[in-house]
Amino acid sequence: MSFRTRLLLIIGTAVVAASTAGTWILLVTTTRAFEQLDEQRRLALLQQFWRSFDTQGKEIARRVQAIADSEVCIRMAVDLSRPGGDPGRYVDQAQALAAQHSLDLLEIVSGDGRIVSSAQWPARYGYLHPLETQLRRQDDGTVFLSKQQLPDLLAIAVTAIARVNPRESRLYILGGQRLDRRFLSNIALPAGMRLFLYPNVEPTFSPRLLTGTGDDEDLERLAPIVNSVRETRREYTSTVSWSEDTADSDQVQAIPLKGLDDELLAILMVGSSRSDIIQLRRFIGMMGLIAAIGGVILGVGAGWWATRRVTRPIQKLVEGAGRVSRGNWDTRVYVDSKDEIGDLAKAFNQMTDQLLDQRDRLMQAERVAAWREVARRLAHEIKNPLFPLQITLENLQRAKNGHPDQFDEVFQESTDAILSELNSLKTIVANFSEFAKMPQPHLQPADLNAIVEEKARLFQSQLISRTDSRIDLQTALETKATVVQADPEQIGRVLQNLILNAIDAMPQGGTLVVRTREHAAGILIEVEDSGVGLTPEERERVFTPYYTTKQHGTGLGLAIVQSIVSDHRGRISIESEPGRGTIFRVWLARA
């Protein structure tokens, strides 16, 4: 990418960033204002709910007290306080009183907690009332939420208690109204808001229990909110999406409604539509996009004229640097400018002069350093067999001087040892000579699949004959043409060394796989084994001449492989972990 293009991109990016920042600030400010307004609307709706709850509770308490003070209930209390008083005479009394005072629920309970009459379920006559332990602790006129058993379901009701207590007798009146859709419909809802009520009467979430003031929706989407409140017994707020469109969603605040003894009886959910804020945010985003596009067009037009004047001398420097990178180190750049660009051109010309001088000195220093390193490693390899030679000769001298009678025996052992070490020295010198005299490759079109198959057949016959530590050699070859520019003999040597290295890495046997496959840069060869693997330190040094992890290795095999791959302008890499095997990868250019 040219400097001029980058300058234009910077200008365009700055304009886009400014537009984006402005749009983001506007979005954040607007969203916060809407959220504050939404919060105020939810609080107002909740206050209205509690006012309605309080008003209806007082009215229910008044009606229940009126029933308790009625002549019918007083006579009933007196009659039941007498010995032999028959409560069965009043089993239907609650239904008449409930209808007379417009109550959904009404039950008359004796002083010992047994139901005398039940308007909502007459069959409960004689049963202990579920709230019989709480009745004695509540004052007259107490209003609370309760769970009421109906013949076909459990319901939540706003309930009040009153006592019928002439003289020493006790009789309790419990009456109330169901907390349902009818109760919620009395609350005036602002536009875009809705109420849901979930009675907590079943162990798991059931959408059929939900009642609400809004349209029928996929009420299953409220399950996470209900479950969270049931688990924590605290208020919870979350966003509920009713469809794929994010605008079709509500911000829902859930409030637990509790009864006596802090029992969770119901969950009130206040939903506030997010449609308006989502639509507004979309509009602001679209306007911001249009402003950004217009700004970019204007900015690019103005920037094009400015950058053209600035980038001409820079373009000359770029062209000069390109010629230097291609090897033309005598390049000079001429810029008629008295500013920083002119100073940069002068510095560039001085740099090319210095590079010419430093290149010659660096090449000479690299050659010296490379031969020093090879000499050091070669000296180390030769030193290893020299020490046993010295010890053997000293043993011969001591045997000659101290034990002439044993000299022949010692001489034979010593000469064998000397010959063995001399052979080691000879091998070291031969390997070094071979490494130093690597010929230049004779490049020609070569089929990698054919080379792999040839080497696989060669090693397959050897591996099959092994009776222990069996190694399974497999090939997975690319189906397309795998012709590359290479020296077939040298590439065959690369494969041979990598396969031998893999076999040595599997002393207990295993699987060896050789693959070829197409790659963006040409053809890839992979040699994978299931052997012992290498540590990170071993991976770093594995291509170093005379470095080996094997007991009897020369340390030149992989160095030769790397040298051949480099001569072919290819690339080699290694992937390995201890205990997980090793993969060598060789990339070669396609013919």
N, C-alpha and C positions, 0 to 999 in steps of 0.2 A: 504494500500500500504506500503510495507516494506521500511526501510531506504535505503537499497541497491538499490532498484528499483528507489527511488527518486533521489539518487545520479546519477544513470545512466541516468535518465530523465533530470537532470540538465545538465549533460555533453552533452547529445544529443541536448537539447534545446539550449545550448550555441553555439554548432556547427551550428545548423539550423539558430539561430539568426545572427551569423556572416555571413553565406552564404546569408541569406535574406538581411542583411544590405548592403553587397557588391553588390548584384544584384540590390537592390533598388537604391543605389548610381549610379551604371552604367546606370540604366534605366533613372533616373532623368537627369543625365549629357547628355546622348544621346538624350533624348526627347527635352531638352532645345536647344541643338545644331541643331537638325532638325527643331525645331520651329523657331529659328533665321534664318536659311537658307530659310525656307518656307516664312517667313516674307519678307526677301530680294527679293525672287522671285515674291511675290505678288506686292511689291512696284515697282519692275522693270516692271512688266506687266502693272500696272496702269500708270506708266510714259510713256510707249509705247502707251497706249490707248490715253493719252492726247496729245502726240506728233502727233499721227495720226489724232486726232480730230482737232488739230491746223493746221496741213498741209492741210487737206481736207477743213477746214473752209476758209483758205486763198485762196485756189483754187476756192472755190465757190464764195468768195467775188470778185475775179478777173473776173470770168465769168459774175457775175451779173453787175459789173461795166462796162464790155465790152458791155453788152446789153444796159445799160443806156446811154453809149456814142455812140451807133450805130445810123446811119442816120435814120433808121426806127423809133426808139423811139423818136428822136429829132423832126422829122416831126409830129409824133403823138402828142407830147407835144404842138407844135406850133398850130396844127390844133384844139386841144381841148381847147386851151386858147382863141381862137377866139369866138366871139358871135355866137351862133347857132352851135358850133362844135358838131358833132354826135359821141359819144363814141361807138355806136352800130356797126360802120364800123370796129372796131378793136377787136370784141369779140373773134375771132379765132387767133389773133396775138400771144398770149402767147404760144400756142401749137407749132407753127412753131419755135419760138425763143428757147423754151425749148429743142426741138429736135436738133436744130442747135448747142446748147451749152452744150448738154449732161446733162441736169438738170432734176431731177425727178419732181420738183415742181417749178412753176413759176407763179407769179400773177403780173398784172399791176394795180396799184391803183391810183386813181385820188387824187388831192389835198384835196378834201373834205372827203376822206377815203372810197370812193365807188370803188368796183371792176370793172375795165374796161374790163379785160380779165383774165381768169384762165385756165392754162394748165391742171391742175389735175381735175378741175370740172367746165366746161364751164357754167353750169346752174347757177353759183353764180353771173353771170353778174348783176351789179346794186346793189348788197347787200353791206352793210357796212362791211368792213374787220374787223375781230375780234381784230386785232392789231392796229386799226386806231388811238387810243389814244397814242400808243407808237411810231408810225411812226415819228411824229414830234420831238420826244425827242432823236432819235438815229442819230448818225453821219453816213456818208457814209462809207461803208466797215465794219460796225458792224456785228459780227458773234455771233449767239446765238442759243439756242435750242428753238423750237416752236412746238406747237401742231397744226397739219394741218388736216382739215376736208376733207376726200375723199368721193366719192359717197357711198362707202360701209363700211367705217371704219374711225377711227381716227388714225393718224400716228404722230410719233415724227421725226422731221427733223432738220438737221444742216442748218440754214438759214442765209442769208446775205441781207442787204438793200443797195440800191443805189438810188440817185435822178437824175431825168431828169429835168434840170432847166435852159433852155435857157431863158434869160431875166427874166421876172417875172412869168412865168408859173411854176407849180409844178406837177411832176408825179413821183410816187415811183415804183421801181422794187424790188420785193421780190422773191428770188430764193433759192433753196436748194436741198439737197440730203437726202433721208430717212435714219434714223439711224436704221439699221436692220441687219440681218445675213450677208448681203453682206459687210457692213461696218466692222463687227467683223471679217470676214474671211481675211481681209487685215492685221490683227495683227498676228505676229508670236508667237505662244504659246509654252512655254517650256513643256517638257514631264510631264504628270501628272497634268496639269492645264487646266482650261476651263473658258470661259466667258459666262455669261447669261445677257440678257437685258430684262427688264420688263417695257413696256410703261404704265404709270399711266393714263390710259384713261377710266377706268371703276371704279364704286364706290366700288366693291368688287373684291377680287383676282380671276383671271381667268387664268388657266394654258395655254390656247390656245394663250394668248398674249405673252408668253415667247419665246424668240429666243435665241439660244446659239450655241456654237462651239463644244460641246461635243455630246456624244451619247444620244439618247432619253432615258430619265429616268422617274421615277415617279415624275413629276415636281410639283405635289401637295405638296411634302415635302418642297418646298421652300416657301410655303405660310406664315409660321410664321415669316420668315425673311422679306418678303415683307411687311407684315402687321406692323411689328415693325418699319421699316423705314418710312412707310406712317404715322404712329402715331407720331413718335418722330422727323421725318425729319432730322435725324442724321445717321452717319455711324453705322453699327451694324455687329458684327461678331458672328457666331455660327457654330456648327458642324451639318451636314446633313447626315443621314444614308440612303443609297439607298436600303439596304436589311437587312436581319437578321445578316449577317456577319459584325462585327464592322470594318473590314478592308475595306469594300466597303462603304466608307464615305468620305466626303469632308469637309475641313475647308473653310467656305464661308464668304467672306467679302463683305458687301453690301454698295454701295456709292450712295447717292441721287444725281441725275442730275437735276438742276433747270434751269428755263428759266427766262424771264423778270419778274419783280415784285416778284422774289423769289418763283415762282410757281414750285412745284414738278412735273416734267414732266416724268421722267423715273428713274429706279433704275438699276445701273450696279452692277453685282455680279461676283466676282472673286473666283473661286473654286480651291482649291488645294487638291489633293488626299492625304489621310492619309494612303494609303495602305502600302507604304514603311516603315513608322515609326511603324505601327501596326505589320507588319511582323517581323521587327527587334526586337521589344519589346517581341513578342512571342518567338523568338529565344533566346534572352537573358534570359527570364524567364525559358525556358526549360533547358538551360545550367546551370542556377542557381539551378534548382531542382535536376539535375543530380549531381552537385557538393555537394549539401546539403545531398543527399542520401549517396554518397560515404563518406562524412565526418562523418555522423552519424554511418555508419558501422565501420569505423576506430576508432571513439571516443568510441563507445560502447565496442568494443573489448579491447581497452586499459583500459577503465574505469572498466570493469568487474573484471580484475585482481586487480586493486587498491582498489575498493570498498569491495572486498571480504575480504581483510586483515583488513579493518576498521570496517566492520559491524558485525563481529563475536561477539565481546564483547557487542556491542549494542543489538544484537539479544538476548543475555542472559538477558539483562536488560528488554527488551520488554516482554520476557516470564515471568520474575519475576513480572513485573507490571500486567500482565494478571492474574497471580495467586492471587495477592492482590485484583484485581478488582472482582474476584470470591469469595472473603471472606477469603482467606488464608492469614491472616495478619502476620503470623509468617515466611513468606518467607524471604530467604536470597539469595543474589547473590554474587558469588565468581568469580572475574576477576583477572587473573594474569597479571596486567598491572600497570606500574608506571607513566602513563601519566594522562591526564584529564579524560579518560574513567575510570581508576582505582579510581580516586577521586569521580567520579559520582557514582560508585558502592558503595563506602563507605557511601556517602551521602544518597543513596537509602536505605541501611540497617538502618541508623540512622532514616530515615523518617518512616520506618515501625514500629520501636520501639515507636516513638512519636505518630504515628497514633493509636496504641493500647491504649495508655494512654488517648489521646484526645477523642477517640470514647466513652469510658466509661463516661468521664466527660460531653461530649456533650449530650449523651442520657439522663443523669440525668438532665442537664440544660433544655433540651427541654421538658421533662415531667413537670418540675416545671413551666416553662413559659406557657405551654399549660393549666395547671390547674389554673394558675393565671388569664389567659385571660377568661377562662370559668367562674371562680368565679367572675371576674369583671362584665361580662355581666349579670350573674345571679343576682348579687347584684343590678345592674341597673334595671333589670326587676322587682325584688321584691320591690324595692324602690318606683316604680310608684304607686302601690295600697296602700302602707303604708301611704303615705301622706294624701289621702282622709280618711283613717281610723282615723288618728290622728285628723283631722279637725272635723270628725263626733263625736268622743268622747268628744272633747272640747265643741262642740255645746250642747251635752247632759249635761255636767257639768254646762254650763251657764244656760240652761233651768231649771235644777233642783234647782239651787241657785236663779235665778232671776225671773223665771216665772213658779212656781209649777203647776199652773192651766193649762199650755200648755204642760206640760212634757209628758203626754201620747201621744199626737199627734206627738211631736218631737221625742219621743222614737220609735214610730212605723216607722217613716221615716228613722231614724238613723239606726235602726236594719236592715231595708231593704238594706240600702247602705252598712252597714258592711258586711252583708251576700254576697252581690254582689262582693265586693272587696275580701272577703275570697275565693269566688269561682274562682276569677281571680288568686289569689295566688295558689289555689289548681291546676288550669290548668297549670300554669307555672311550678310548681313542677312536675306534672305528665309528661309534655312534656320533661322536663329536664331528668327525670328518664328514659323515653322511649329512648331519644337520647343517654344517657349514657350506656344503656343496649342493644344496637343494637347487635343482635346475629350474629355469623359468618354464612355466607351463606352455605347452603347444596347444593353443585354444582351437577348438573345432566343435561343430555340433555334436553333442553327446546325449544319449537317452539315459536319464537317471534311473528309470524303472529297470532297464536292462542291466545297468551296473549293480543295482540293489539285488536283483534276482540272481546274478552271477555270484556275488559274495554270499548271499543267503544259502545257495546250494553248496558252496564250499564249506561253510561252517555247519550246515545242517548234517552232513555226513559225519562230521567229527562229534557233534553233540549227541547224535543218536547212539553212537557206539559207547557212550559213557554209561556205566552201571550204577553210579551213585551221583548224588547232587544233580539230578536231571534238570536241564534248562530247555524250556519250550521256546523255540525261535519262530516268530510270526512276522508276516509282512502285510502291510495295508497300503496299497499303491494307488496313486491318482489315476482315474480312468481316462482323463484327457492326456494329450501329448505333454511329455515332460522333457523336452529337448532344451538344453542350455549350452552356452558357450563355455567349454571346459576341456581340460586334459583328462581323458577317461582313465588313464593309468593313475594319475595323482588323486583324482576323486575316489577311485577304487581304494587307494591307500588310506584316504581319510575314513572311508567306511570301515575298512579292515581294522584300523587302530581304534575307532569308536566301539566296534563290536567286541574286540578283544578286551577293551577297558570295561565294557559292560559285563562280560563273562567273569572277569576277575572280581567284579563287585558283588557277585552272587556265589560265594563259596558253598552255600547250602542249597543251591539251585534256585530256580525261579522262572520268570517269564521275561523274554527279550522281544521287543517289538520294533520293527523298522518301518517307518512310514514315509511316503512322499505325498505332497499335496500342493495344490496351486495356492499362490500367494500374490498379493498386490505387487510386490517387487520381483516376482519370478516364481521359482520353485523352492519349496521348503522340504528339507530332509530332517526327520526326527528319529533318534535312537533312544528308546526308553527301556530301562531295566527296573526290576523290582528288588534291587540289592540294598546294601546297607546305607546308601546315601552319603552326603558330605555335609560337614559343618560349614557355617558362613566363612570361617577363616580358610578352610580348604578350598571353597569355591573361588575365593579371591586369588589364590596362588596356583590353581590347577594348571594354568597354561604357562607357568614360569619354567624355563629350561632347568632340568636336573631336580625339579621338585616332584616327589612321588609319595603316595600314601601306601604303596605296595612294599612288601618285604624284599622282593627281588627286582623291582622296577628300575629303569634307567632315568626316568623323569623327562624323557625327550619325546615320547609318543604324542601327547597332546600339544606340545610345543610345535611339533612338525605339522600336526593337523591345523593349528591356527595359522602357521606360516603358509600352508598350501591354500587355505580359504582366503587369506589376505591377498595372495598372488592372483587369485581369481576374482578379486574385487567383491568378495562375498562377505558374509558376517556369520559369526558363530556365538552362541550363548549357551548357558547352562542353568538348569533349574533343578534344585536338589534340596532335600531335608533329611536329617539323620533318621534312618529307619523307614523312609518312604520312597526310596529309589531315586533315580536320576534321569533327566531328559536333556540330551544334547540336541540343539537345533542349528541347522546350517542353511543359510539363505544364499541362493545362487541366481544370477540374472538369467532371464529367458533368452534363448538364441534369437 
